[in-house]
């Protein structure tokens, strides 16, 4: 296992400190509390939910026991099981990977038990953003032309075409936000019609249909398994839509065009033909109900479930109240917390579909010789997260409190309004690729350790869980949720976050966009069926 590192912040110096100043207990049933700052060995915490003397250094964001925990006993945080004591744990002892194990335990799925009605904002009172109206009433937050690769063999060619269109060459087209290359590492050496083939085609079609894409061309090699003609035929509802035919040009293959150089020239000419058509759509006021947020987290830490994720959950609740949508994902990162979502399922069918996807991942891990608990990374653990259960309980907070309206397979078009879930891996680029293929037009991404994620064509807003990371990486982080630990009310922070989301949806660059991040992160899910 890679060596873990621990972040240090200024420790509390007093030998005796008020409990509430030094630590947080999140729920009355919790067996542990979380250190607000580094706490030193021998320090006594008094006046809170427990009188504890710390047995050793407890790093900020890490847990310590509030009372004796017997070997084999469940350990609770958020009032939920995060793991089991691997040995007897004494009060004040650091609770982490060295003394916590992951065991299976029963979850009460209680389908629909916690569904609460949504107090929708009347349509005439809903917020708006400045977006690009698309056929069928949808709206984009960006207006981009996509150069889509059918196979890795045409990736370089696609990048050459897209990168020709520098900001200087696009200056005459103020309503166009860029030309992007959507390239990937597959498209051949897999069975035609097989799982990887289906996932790739569904993803490519989803990006062509995304409201942030005003036009596209498709470029292939010519002899690949993922034939462009089959892609267009299999997803004719997207590629043969009369409203969209105007905004694409004939597909290109390198072999038929006479090589890379000639294909690049033909691709540049095709995009140049599209520029005035795409530029003809300006930003106009659009209802916030047309926002579909992709909810992501990466580089999580012990504060993720305390600050940034609940903050994002409050934003989601408000967007849903305004008629909009949000898509939670990363199935391996809701594992052990999925029962909190099934209890919010709008009906039993939706809840059972989520459970079925969780069982698929259990079988998938057995098949490839992996464990879902391998998911927390070294950085997650260094930041205070011990098990996948603990990580998942914090992650589901991104989804707020409104009913779960639908569960979707990877890159499947998301048609339900409100809060939904998409089955994806936990790897951020692969997961976000599926969400944007499903129709998301903006990404909101929480991080504790400092993920520098960006994504095109959907802008990515990053919320950091703690002030030290925000101050260290201010050029990359859009929002400091660490202020919540310093006394800023979460309701105030959520209202400010909504204003930022509307501003970015209306064209303001997020921190990642300002640095040009987001093209290489396009990464369709590959199940590994390479022949």
ROPA-637067 format. One record per residue (C-alpha): z, y, x; residue in one letter. Coordinates in nm, 3 decimals, padded with zeros to 5 digits. Example, Ala and Ser with C-alpha at 12.3 -4.5 7.8 and 13.67 -1.06 7.14 Angstrom:
! ROPA-637067
[lumke [00.780 -00.450 01.230] "A"]
[lumke [00.714 -00.106 01.367] "S"]
END
This chain:
! ROPA-637067
[lumke [00.000 00.000 00.000] "X"]
[lumke [-00.084 00.348 00.137] "X"]
[lumke [00.214 00.540 00.265] "X"]
[lumke [00.351 00.777 00.004] "X"]
[lumke [00.438 01.137 00.077] "X"]
[lumke [00.693 01.346 -00.110] "X"]
[lumke [00.652 01.715 -00.190] "X"]
[lumke [00.952 01.930 -00.105] "X"]
[lumke [01.057 02.252 -00.272] "X"]
[lumke [01.368 02.458 -00.211] "X"]
[lumke [01.669 02.233 -00.277] "X"]
[lumke [01.969 02.342 -00.474] "X"]
[lumke [02.233 02.422 -00.209] "X"]
[lumke [02.554 02.403 -00.414] "X"]
[lumke [02.769 02.088 -00.381] "X"]
[lumke [02.836 02.125 -00.756] "X"]
[lumke [02.568 02.256 -00.993] "X"]
[lumke [02.531 02.298 -01.371] "X"]
[lumke [02.335 02.000 -01.499] "X"]
[lumke [02.088 02.204 -01.707] "X"]
[lumke [01.995 02.420 -01.408] "X"]
[lumke [01.932 02.122 -01.184] "X"]
[lumke [01.776 01.862 -01.412] "X"]
[lumke [01.619 01.789 -01.751] "X"]
[lumke [01.698 01.508 -01.992] "X"]
[lumke [01.403 01.490 -02.233] "X"]
[lumke [01.549 01.273 -02.513] "X"]
[lumke [01.898 01.166 -02.622] "X"]
[lumke [01.804 00.800 -02.570] "X"]
[lumke [01.690 00.852 -02.211] "X"]
[lumke [01.857 00.662 -01.928] "X"]
[lumke [01.723 00.905 -01.668] "X"]
[lumke [01.690 01.277 -01.604] "X"]
[lumke [01.428 01.463 -01.400] "X"]
[lumke [01.520 01.682 -01.106] "X"]
[lumke [01.402 02.043 -01.147] "X"]
[lumke [01.419 02.099 -00.769] "X"]
[lumke [01.502 01.877 -00.473] "X"]
[lumke [01.860 01.762 -00.520] "X"]
[lumke [02.067 01.655 -00.221] "X"]
[lumke [02.277 01.343 -00.169] "X"]
[lumke [02.635 01.393 -00.277] "X"]
[lumke [02.554 01.681 -00.510] "X"]
[lumke [02.757 01.674 -00.832] "X"]
[lumke [02.597 01.774 -01.163] "X"]
[lumke [02.841 01.882 -01.428] "X"]
[lumke [02.842 02.017 -01.782] "X"]
[lumke [02.535 01.839 -01.919] "X"]
[lumke [02.461 01.511 -02.093] "X"]
[lumke [02.626 01.321 -01.805] "X"]
[lumke [02.862 01.387 -01.515] "X"]
[lumke [02.664 01.255 -01.217] "X"]
[lumke [02.703 01.258 -00.842] "X"]
[lumke [02.371 01.193 -00.672] "X"]
[lumke [02.352 00.893 -00.442] "X"]
[lumke [02.059 01.020 -00.236] "X"]
[lumke [01.791 01.288 -00.220] "X"]
[lumke [01.610 01.321 -00.554] "X"]
[lumke [01.277 01.501 -00.504] "X"]
[lumke [01.162 01.753 -00.763] "X"]
[lumke [00.994 01.577 -01.055] "X"]
[lumke [01.162 01.245 -00.977] "X"]
[lumke [01.419 01.058 -01.185] "X"]
[lumke [01.781 00.962 -01.137] "X"]
[lumke [02.004 00.735 -01.345] "X"]
[lumke [02.250 00.893 -01.587] "X"]
[lumke [02.463 00.579 -01.626] "X"]
[lumke [02.469 00.220 -01.500] "X"]
[lumke [02.149 00.026 -01.577] "X"]
[lumke [02.173 -00.352 -01.550] "X"]
[lumke [01.901 -00.564 -01.390] "X"]
[lumke [01.635 -00.650 -01.648] "X"]
[lumke [01.739 -00.370 -01.882] "X"]
[lumke [01.470 -00.143 -02.028] "X"]
[lumke [01.465 00.209 -01.883] "X"]
[lumke [01.379 00.493 -02.119] "X"]
[lumke [01.224 00.836 -02.072] "X"]
[lumke [01.086 01.039 -02.366] "X"]
[lumke [01.300 00.799 -02.571] "X"]
[lumke [01.045 00.526 -02.484] "X"]
[lumke [01.032 00.233 -02.242] "X"]
[lumke [00.888 00.325 -01.902] "X"]
[lumke [00.984 00.002 -01.719] "X"]
[lumke [01.267 -00.240 -01.648] "X"]
[lumke [01.540 -00.232 -01.385] "X"]
[lumke [01.445 -00.465 -01.101] "X"]
[lumke [01.813 -00.473 -00.996] "X"]
[lumke [02.137 -00.307 -01.097] "X"]
[lumke [02.103 00.071 -01.077] "X"]
[lumke [02.406 00.297 -01.040] "X"]
[lumke [02.456 00.648 -01.186] "X"]
[lumke [02.302 00.916 -00.965] "X"]
[lumke [02.065 00.669 -00.799] "X"]
[lumke [01.698 00.748 -00.752] "X"]
[lumke [01.495 00.557 -01.015] "X"]
[lumke [01.147 00.480 -00.885] "X"]
[lumke [00.914 00.208 -00.760] "X"]
[lumke [01.180 00.046 -00.538] "X"]
[lumke [01.402 -00.051 -00.832] "X"]
[lumke [01.177 -00.048 -01.140] "X"]
[lumke [00.941 -00.327 -01.249] "X"]
[lumke [00.671 -00.354 -01.512] "X"]
[lumke [00.725 -00.627 -01.770] "X"]
[lumke [00.549 -00.686 -02.099] "X"]
[lumke [00.728 -00.571 -02.411] "X"]
[lumke [00.647 -00.562 -02.781] "X"]
[lumke [00.520 -00.238 -02.935] "X"]
[lumke [00.553 -00.153 -03.304] "X"]
[lumke [00.205 -00.033 -03.396] "X"]
[lumke [00.313 00.071 -03.749] "X"]
[lumke [-00.040 00.183 -03.840] "X"]
[lumke [-00.041 00.526 -04.001] "X"]
[lumke [00.338 00.553 -04.025] "X"]
[lumke [00.352 00.899 -03.867] "X"]
[lumke [00.042 01.058 -04.024] "X"]
[lumke [00.113 01.413 -04.131] "X"]
[lumke [-00.124 01.641 -04.327] "X"]
[lumke [-00.295 01.917 -04.129] "X"]
[lumke [-00.243 02.276 -04.241] "X"]
[lumke [-00.604 02.384 -04.193] "X"]
[lumke [-00.682 02.752 -04.142] "X"]
[lumke [-00.910 02.876 -04.424] "X"]
[lumke [-01.271 02.899 -04.307] "X"]
[lumke [-01.286 03.275 -04.352] "X"]
[lumke [-00.987 03.322 -04.121] "X"]
[lumke [-01.094 03.094 -03.837] "X"]
[lumke [-01.154 03.217 -03.483] "X"]
[lumke [-01.500 03.234 -03.333] "X"]
[lumke [-01.654 03.213 -02.986] "X"]
[lumke [-01.987 03.332 -02.850] "X"]
[lumke [-02.197 03.018 -02.827] "X"]
[lumke [-02.548 02.882 -02.856] "X"]
[lumke [-02.642 02.759 -03.202] "X"]
[lumke [-02.823 02.426 -03.209] "X"]
[lumke [-03.010 02.233 -03.478] "X"]
[lumke [-02.781 02.089 -03.741] "X"]
[lumke [-02.521 02.362 -03.701] "X"]
[lumke [-02.374 02.248 -03.370] "X"]
[lumke [-02.300 02.501 -03.098] "X"]
[lumke [-02.302 02.489 -02.720] "X"]
[lumke [-02.069 02.664 -02.480] "X"]
[lumke [-02.343 02.659 -02.217] "X"]
[lumke [-02.725 02.667 -02.231] "X"]
[lumke [-02.861 02.446 -01.954] "X"]
[lumke [-03.176 02.257 -01.870] "X"]
[lumke [-03.107 01.901 -01.752] "X"]
[lumke [-03.319 01.701 -01.510] "X"]
[lumke [-03.218 01.345 -01.600] "X"]
[lumke [-03.265 01.054 -01.359] "X"]
[lumke [-03.341 00.716 -01.513] "X"]
[lumke [-03.252 00.537 -01.189] "X"]
[lumke [-03.086 00.609 -00.857] "X"]
[lumke [-03.427 00.586 -00.690] "X"]
[lumke [-03.526 00.918 -00.850] "X"]
[lumke [-03.194 01.093 -00.781] "X"]
[lumke [-03.315 01.290 -00.478] "X"]
[lumke [-03.627 01.399 -00.664] "X"]
[lumke [-03.420 01.522 -00.960] "X"]
[lumke [-03.192 01.720 -00.732] "X"]
[lumke [-03.491 01.881 -00.557] "X"]
[lumke [-03.633 01.989 -00.893] "X"]
[lumke [-03.305 02.127 -01.026] "X"]
[lumke [-03.197 02.300 -00.706] "X"]
[lumke [-03.523 02.489 -00.686] "X"]
[lumke [-03.395 02.703 -00.971] "X"]
[lumke [-03.151 02.922 -00.783] "X"]
[lumke [-02.962 03.207 -00.953] "X"]
[lumke [-03.225 03.443 -00.813] "X"]
[lumke [-03.508 03.248 -00.978] "X"]
[lumke [-03.317 03.237 -01.307] "X"]
[lumke [-03.228 03.606 -01.307] "X"]
[lumke [-03.509 03.682 -01.552] "X"]
[lumke [-03.358 03.437 -01.802] "X"]
[lumke [-03.012 03.574 -01.885] "X"]
[lumke [-02.950 03.326 -02.167] "X"]
[lumke [-02.981 03.025 -01.936] "X"]
[lumke [-02.664 02.907 -01.758] "X"]
[lumke [-02.838 02.684 -01.505] "X"]
[lumke [-03.062 02.388 -01.429] "X"]
[lumke [-02.866 02.072 -01.345] "X"]
[lumke [-02.956 01.735 -01.201] "X"]
[lumke [-02.792 01.441 -01.381] "X"]
[lumke [-02.817 01.165 -01.121] "X"]
[lumke [-02.630 00.838 -01.080] "X"]
[lumke [-02.608 00.519 -00.878] "X"]
[lumke [-02.759 00.265 -01.116] "X"]
[lumke [-03.060 00.203 -01.343] "X"]
[lumke [-03.185 -00.115 -01.178] "X"]
[lumke [-03.068 -00.458 -01.057] "X"]
[lumke [-02.902 -00.519 -01.394] "X"]
[lumke [-03.011 -00.721 -01.694] "X"]
[lumke [-03.230 -00.539 -01.942] "X"]
[lumke [-03.026 -00.516 -02.259] "X"]
[lumke [-02.704 -00.612 -02.078] "X"]
[lumke [-02.375 -00.418 -02.098] "X"]
[lumke [-02.446 -00.187 -01.803] "X"]
[lumke [-02.797 -00.117 -01.930] "X"]
[lumke [-02.663 -00.026 -02.275] "X"]
[lumke [-02.386 00.198 -02.134] "X"]
[lumke [-02.628 00.383 -01.907] "X"]
[lumke [-02.888 00.442 -02.176] "X"]
[lumke [-02.629 00.556 -02.429] "X"]
[lumke [-02.488 00.798 -02.171] "X"]
[lumke [-02.826 00.946 -02.077] "X"]
[lumke [-02.923 00.988 -02.442] "X"]
[lumke [-02.587 01.150 -02.512] "X"]
[lumke [-02.642 01.411 -02.244] "X"]
[lumke [-02.990 01.488 -02.373] "X"]
[lumke [-02.834 01.545 -02.715] "X"]
[lumke [-02.528 01.741 -02.597] "X"]
[lumke [-02.516 02.092 -02.748] "X"]
[lumke [-02.474 02.240 -02.399] "X"]
[lumke [-02.822 02.111 -02.303] "X"]
[lumke [-03.098 02.334 -02.432] "X"]
[lumke [-03.381 02.125 -02.285] "X"]
[lumke [-03.442 01.837 -02.048] "X"]
[lumke [-03.693 01.633 -01.855] "X"]
[lumke [-03.650 01.268 -01.748] "X"]
[lumke [-03.761 01.152 -01.405] "X"]
[lumke [-03.786 00.787 -01.295] "X"]
[lumke [-03.933 00.581 -01.016] "X"]
[lumke [-04.161 00.373 -01.235] "X"]
[lumke [-04.067 00.010 -01.172] "X"]
[lumke [-03.695 00.024 -01.254] "X"]
[lumke [-03.514 -00.191 -01.510] "X"]
[lumke [-03.415 00.118 -01.706] "X"]
[lumke [-03.765 00.207 -01.817] "X"]
[lumke [-03.799 00.556 -01.959] "X"]
[lumke [-04.015 00.426 -02.242] "X"]
[lumke [-03.741 00.183 -02.346] "X"]
[lumke [-03.476 00.455 -02.321] "X"]
[lumke [-03.679 00.682 -02.548] "X"]
[lumke [-03.754 00.398 -02.790] "X"]
[lumke [-03.395 00.270 -02.807] "X"]
[lumke [-03.262 00.620 -02.876] "X"]
[lumke [-03.547 00.759 -03.079] "X"]
[lumke [-03.303 00.949 -03.301] "X"]
[lumke [-03.236 01.169 -02.999] "X"]
[lumke [-03.563 01.174 -02.812] "X"]
[lumke [-03.797 01.190 -03.113] "X"]
[lumke [-03.597 01.447 -03.309] "X"]
[lumke [-03.861 01.698 -03.429] "X"]
[lumke [-03.617 01.984 -03.371] "X"]
[lumke [-03.587 01.887 -03.004] "X"]
[lumke [-03.947 01.789 -02.919] "X"]
[lumke [-04.028 02.150 -02.841] "X"]
[lumke [-03.761 02.149 -02.575] "X"]
[lumke [-03.872 01.863 -02.355] "X"]
[lumke [-04.177 01.796 -02.145] "X"]
[lumke [-04.359 01.469 -02.066] "X"]
[lumke [-04.146 01.230 -01.865] "X"]
[lumke [-04.231 01.184 -01.498] "X"]
[lumke [-04.229 00.883 -01.266] "X"]
[lumke [-04.262 00.908 -00.892] "X"]
[lumke [-04.505 00.619 -00.866] "X"]
[lumke [-04.746 00.753 -01.133] "X"]
[lumke [-04.720 01.110 -01.002] "X"]
[lumke [-04.819 01.010 -00.648] "X"]
[lumke [-04.489 01.031 -00.463] "X"]
[lumke [-04.183 01.247 -00.430] "X"]
[lumke [-04.349 01.574 -00.326] "X"]
[lumke [-04.598 01.570 -00.615] "X"]
[lumke [-04.326 01.470 -00.862] "X"]
[lumke [-04.106 01.758 -00.748] "X"]
[lumke [-04.396 01.998 -00.798] "X"]
[lumke [-04.468 01.857 -01.144] "X"]
[lumke [-04.100 01.870 -01.237] "X"]
[lumke [-04.067 02.232 -01.128] "X"]
[lumke [-04.373 02.322 -01.336] "X"]
[lumke [-04.227 02.140 -01.638] "X"]
[lumke [-03.896 02.324 -01.611] "X"]
[lumke [-04.077 02.656 -01.568] "X"]
[lumke [-04.254 02.590 -01.898] "X"]
[lumke [-03.915 02.531 -02.062] "X"]
[lumke [-03.742 02.843 -01.932] "X"]
[lumke [-03.875 03.093 -02.189] "X"]
[lumke [-03.812 02.849 -02.474] "X"]
[lumke [-03.452 02.791 -02.374] "X"]
[lumke [-03.392 03.157 -02.297] "X"]
[lumke [-03.495 03.245 -02.653] "X"]
[lumke [-03.155 03.121 -02.778] "X"]
[lumke [-02.889 03.389 -02.717] "X"]
[lumke [-02.513 03.366 -02.756] "X"]
[lumke [-02.403 03.447 -03.110] "X"]
[lumke [-02.067 03.420 -03.291] "X"]
[lumke [-01.992 03.054 -03.366] "X"]
[lumke [-01.694 02.906 -03.553] "X"]
[lumke [-01.428 02.751 -03.336] "X"]
[lumke [-01.476 02.440 -03.548] "X"]
[lumke [-01.780 02.370 -03.329] "X"]
[lumke [-01.563 02.319 -03.021] "X"]
[lumke [-01.515 01.958 -02.915] "X"]
[lumke [-01.264 01.936 -02.630] "X"]
[lumke [-01.262 01.653 -02.377] "X"]
[lumke [-00.895 01.595 -02.287] "X"]
[lumke [-00.846 01.484 -01.929] "X"]
[lumke [-00.569 01.450 -01.672] "X"]
[lumke [-00.584 01.361 -01.305] "X"]
[lumke [-00.352 01.380 -01.008] "X"]
[lumke [-00.062 01.362 -01.254] "X"]
[lumke [00.300 01.402 -01.149] "X"]
[lumke [00.648 01.384 -01.298] "X"]
[lumke [00.600 01.720 -01.471] "X"]
[lumke [00.273 01.630 -01.646] "X"]
[lumke [00.448 01.499 -01.955] "X"]
[lumke [00.691 01.792 -01.959] "X"]
[lumke [00.469 02.100 -01.917] "X"]
[lumke [00.089 02.074 -01.898] "X"]
[lumke [00.025 01.779 -02.129] "X"]
[lumke [00.247 01.899 -02.417] "X"]
[lumke [00.094 02.245 -02.370] "X"]
[lumke [-00.254 02.097 -02.408] "X"]
[lumke [-00.128 01.903 -02.711] "X"]
[lumke [-00.026 02.230 -02.877] "X"]
[lumke [-00.375 02.369 -02.808] "X"]
[lumke [-00.530 02.058 -02.963] "X"]
[lumke [-00.320 02.096 -03.276] "X"]
[lumke [-00.440 02.455 -03.318] "X"]
[lumke [-00.807 02.370 -03.252] "X"]
[lumke [-00.783 02.093 -03.513] "X"]
[lumke [-00.621 02.338 -03.759] "X"]
[lumke [-00.922 02.562 -03.699] "X"]
[lumke [-01.156 02.276 -03.793] "X"]
[lumke [-01.243 02.176 -03.436] "X"]
[lumke [-01.223 01.846 -03.251] "X"]
[lumke [-01.064 01.692 -02.944] "X"]
[lumke [-01.129 01.359 -02.773] "X"]
[lumke [-00.855 01.178 -02.581] "X"]
[lumke [-00.975 00.902 -02.346] "X"]
[lumke [-00.876 00.686 -02.046] "X"]
[lumke [-00.760 00.367 -02.218] "X"]
[lumke [-00.577 00.229 -01.910] "X"]
[lumke [-00.374 00.552 -01.914] "X"]
[lumke [-00.243 00.512 -02.269] "X"]
[lumke [-00.130 00.155 -02.196] "X"]
[lumke [00.229 00.112 -02.305] "X"]
[lumke [00.205 00.423 -02.523] "X"]
[lumke [-00.076 00.318 -02.756] "X"]
[lumke [00.175 00.257 -03.035] "X"]
[lumke [00.236 00.633 -03.051] "X"]
[lumke [-00.133 00.675 -03.138] "X"]
[lumke [-00.164 00.385 -03.384] "X"]
[lumke [00.123 00.536 -03.580] "X"]
[lumke [-00.098 00.844 -03.623] "X"]
[lumke [-00.412 00.648 -03.722] "X"]
[lumke [-00.566 00.781 -04.041] "X"]
[lumke [-00.607 00.421 -04.162] "X"]
[lumke [-00.541 00.069 -04.043] "X"]
[lumke [-00.903 00.015 -03.934] "X"]
[lumke [-00.882 00.305 -03.687] "X"]
[lumke [-00.550 00.182 -03.550] "X"]
[lumke [-00.671 -00.175 -03.510] "X"]
[lumke [-00.982 -00.060 -03.325] "X"]
[lumke [-00.761 00.115 -03.070] "X"]
[lumke [-00.547 -00.197 -03.025] "X"]
[lumke [-00.863 -00.406 -02.983] "X"]
[lumke [-00.978 -00.180 -02.698] "X"]
[lumke [-00.638 -00.212 -02.530] "X"]
[lumke [-00.664 -00.592 -02.551] "X"]
[lumke [-01.017 -00.571 -02.406] "X"]
[lumke [-00.873 -00.395 -02.102] "X"]
[lumke [-00.603 -00.659 -02.062] "X"]
[lumke [-00.870 -00.930 -02.057] "X"]
[lumke [-01.097 -00.723 -01.833] "X"]
[lumke [-00.819 -00.687 -01.576] "X"]
[lumke [-00.748 -01.060 -01.585] "X"]
[lumke [-01.119 -01.130 -01.537] "X"]
[lumke [-01.152 -00.911 -01.228] "X"]
[lumke [-00.812 -00.994 -01.080] "X"]
[lumke [-00.655 -00.652 -01.135] "X"]
[lumke [-00.343 -00.521 -01.305] "X"]
[lumke [-00.333 -00.219 -01.532] "X"]
[lumke [-00.012 -00.114 -01.356] "X"]
[lumke [-00.222 -00.064 -01.042] "X"]
[lumke [-00.341 00.254 -01.215] "X"]
[lumke [-00.077 00.504 -01.093] "X"]
[lumke [-00.213 00.629 -00.762] "X"]
[lumke [-00.010 00.695 -00.447] "X"]
[lumke [-00.022 01.064 -00.537] "X"]
[lumke [00.107 00.993 -00.889] "X"]
[lumke [00.398 00.800 -00.744] "X"]
[lumke [00.473 01.062 -00.482] "X"]
[lumke [00.488 01.312 -00.767] "X"]
[lumke [00.750 01.110 -00.953] "X"]
[lumke [00.553 00.873 -01.180] "X"]
[lumke [00.675 00.516 -01.141] "X"]
[lumke [00.484 00.291 -01.382] "X"]
[lumke [00.175 00.296 -01.600] "X"]
[lumke [00.406 00.308 -01.903] "X"]
[lumke [00.562 00.631 -01.782] "X"]
[lumke [00.226 00.781 -01.692] "X"]
[lumke [00.081 00.686 -02.031] "X"]
[lumke [00.368 00.832 -02.230] "X"]
[lumke [00.306 01.165 -02.061] "X"]
[lumke [-00.071 01.136 -02.096] "X"]
[lumke [-00.077 01.083 -02.474] "X"]
[lumke [00.102 01.417 -02.516] "X"]
[lumke [-00.238 01.578 -02.451] "X"]
[lumke [-00.341 01.461 -02.798] "X"]
[lumke [-00.091 01.673 -02.991] "X"]
[lumke [00.044 01.557 -03.326] "X"]
[lumke [-00.241 01.553 -03.580] "X"]
[lumke [-00.387 01.231 -03.733] "X"]
[lumke [-00.605 01.004 -03.521] "X"]
[lumke [-00.934 01.026 -03.711] "X"]
[lumke [-01.152 00.782 -03.516] "X"]
[lumke [-01.186 00.553 -03.214] "X"]
[lumke [-01.517 00.540 -03.027] "X"]
[lumke [-01.673 00.323 -02.760] "X"]
[lumke [-01.782 00.474 -02.430] "X"]
[lumke [-02.045 00.750 -02.469] "X"]
[lumke [-02.074 00.680 -02.842] "X"]
[lumke [-02.150 00.994 -03.049] "X"]
[lumke [-01.823 01.131 -03.185] "X"]
[lumke [-01.884 01.211 -03.551] "X"]
[lumke [-01.531 01.250 -03.692] "X"]
[lumke [-01.371 01.592 -03.699] "X"]
[lumke [-01.021 01.642 -03.566] "X"]
[lumke [-00.834 01.437 -03.305] "X"]
[lumke [-01.014 01.121 -03.186] "X"]
[lumke [-01.006 00.869 -02.903] "X"]
[lumke [-01.282 00.731 -02.678] "X"]
[lumke [-01.250 00.408 -02.480] "X"]
[lumke [-01.313 00.492 -02.114] "X"]
[lumke [-01.179 00.394 -01.772] "X"]
[lumke [-00.904 00.607 -01.623] "X"]
[lumke [-01.127 00.736 -01.342] "X"]
[lumke [-01.179 01.103 -01.428] "X"]
[lumke [-01.554 01.149 -01.354] "X"]
[lumke [-01.648 00.830 -01.540] "X"]
[lumke [-01.421 00.915 -01.831] "X"]
[lumke [-01.541 01.274 -01.867] "X"]
[lumke [-01.903 01.158 -01.844] "X"]
[lumke [-01.844 00.939 -02.150] "X"]
[lumke [-01.673 01.218 -02.343] "X"]
[lumke [-01.949 01.470 -02.278] "X"]
[lumke [-02.210 01.207 -02.368] "X"]
[lumke [-02.019 01.172 -02.695] "X"]
[lumke [-02.065 01.542 -02.769] "X"]
[lumke [-01.778 01.729 -02.599] "X"]
[lumke [-01.879 02.081 -02.499] "X"]
[lumke [-01.570 02.183 -02.300] "X"]
[lumke [-01.324 01.993 -02.077] "X"]
[lumke [-00.954 02.077 -02.054] "X"]
[lumke [-00.798 01.901 -01.757] "X"]
[lumke [-00.429 01.881 -01.661] "X"]
[lumke [-00.310 01.805 -01.310] "X"]
[lumke [00.011 01.804 -01.111] "X"]
[lumke [-00.101 01.719 -00.761] "X"]
[lumke [-00.403 01.950 -00.775] "X"]
[lumke [-00.725 01.783 -00.889] "X"]
[lumke [-01.027 02.005 -00.816] "X"]
[lumke [-01.233 01.855 -01.098] "X"]
[lumke [-01.528 02.039 -01.249] "X"]
[lumke [-01.802 01.914 -01.477] "X"]
[lumke [-02.150 02.021 -01.581] "X"]
[lumke [-02.282 02.096 -01.834] "X"]
[lumke [-01.935 02.126 -01.995] "X"]
[lumke [-01.707 02.381 -01.823] "X"]
[lumke [-01.370 02.246 -01.708] "X"]
[lumke [-01.043 02.439 -01.747] "X"]
[lumke [-00.763 02.310 -01.525] "X"]
[lumke [-00.396 02.336 -01.620] "X"]
[lumke [-00.148 02.269 -01.339] "X"]
[lumke [00.199 02.135 -01.418] "X"]
[lumke [00.405 02.326 -01.161] "X"]
[lumke [00.416 02.665 -00.992] "X"]
[lumke [00.411 02.548 -00.625] "X"]
[lumke [00.077 02.367 -00.674] "X"]
[lumke [-00.064 02.661 -00.870] "X"]
[lumke [00.029 02.908 -00.596] "X"]
[lumke [-00.105 02.678 -00.326] "X"]
[lumke [-00.439 02.618 -00.509] "X"]
[lumke [-00.486 02.937 -00.707] "X"]
[lumke [-00.864 02.937 -00.650] "X"]
[lumke [-00.892 02.604 -00.831] "X"]
[lumke [-00.628 02.617 -01.105] "X"]
[lumke [-00.693 02.817 -01.423] "X"]
[lumke [-00.350 02.795 -01.588] "X"]
[lumke [00.004 02.762 -01.450] "X"]
[lumke [00.205 02.551 -01.696] "X"]
[lumke [00.491 02.554 -01.446] "X"]
[lumke [00.593 02.883 -01.605] "X"]
[lumke [00.734 02.676 -01.890] "X"]
[lumke [00.998 02.539 -01.652] "X"]
[lumke [01.081 02.898 -01.562] "X"]
[lumke [01.151 03.002 -01.921] "X"]
[lumke [00.814 03.100 -02.072] "X"]
[lumke [00.808 02.963 -02.431] "X"]
[lumke [00.550 02.689 -02.474] "X"]
[lumke [00.424 02.856 -02.793] "X"]
[lumke [00.341 03.171 -02.594] "X"]
[lumke [00.168 02.968 -02.321] "X"]
[lumke [-00.033 02.779 -02.588] "X"]
[lumke [-00.149 03.104 -02.750] "X"]
[lumke [-00.265 03.230 -02.410] "X"]
[lumke [-00.442 02.901 -02.342] "X"]
[lumke [-00.633 02.929 -02.670] "X"]
[lumke [-00.755 03.276 -02.568] "X"]
[lumke [-00.872 03.136 -02.233] "X"]
[lumke [-01.054 02.846 -02.403] "X"]
[lumke [-01.235 03.089 -02.631] "X"]
[lumke [-01.326 03.311 -02.334] "X"]
[lumke [-01.463 03.022 -02.128] "X"]
[lumke [-01.648 02.881 -02.430] "X"]
[lumke [-01.801 03.228 -02.464] "X"]
[lumke [-01.932 03.231 -02.109] "X"]
[lumke [-01.650 03.325 -01.872] "X"]
[lumke [-01.665 03.100 -01.567] "X"]
[lumke [-01.374 02.864 -01.511] "X"]
[lumke [-01.239 02.835 -01.157] "X"]
[lumke [-01.443 02.520 -01.089] "X"]
[lumke [-01.762 02.679 -01.224] "X"]
[lumke [-01.713 02.981 -01.001] "X"]
[lumke [-01.727 02.744 -00.703] "X"]
[lumke [-02.028 02.552 -00.833] "X"]
[lumke [-01.831 02.230 -00.890] "X"]
[lumke [-01.948 01.981 -01.149] "X"]
[lumke [-02.292 01.833 -01.089] "X"]
[lumke [-02.193 01.542 -00.864] "X"]
[lumke [-01.920 01.438 -01.109] "X"]
[lumke [-02.174 01.296 -01.355] "X"]
[lumke [-02.084 00.927 -01.325] "X"]
[lumke [-02.180 00.680 -01.601] "X"]
[lumke [-01.954 00.376 -01.637] "X"]
[lumke [-02.085 00.068 -01.458] "X"]
[lumke [-01.910 -00.255 -01.548] "X"]
[lumke [-02.027 -00.418 -01.228] "X"]
[lumke [-02.312 -00.633 -01.353] "X"]
[lumke [-02.532 -00.591 -01.045] "X"]
[lumke [-02.775 -00.877 -00.980] "X"]
END
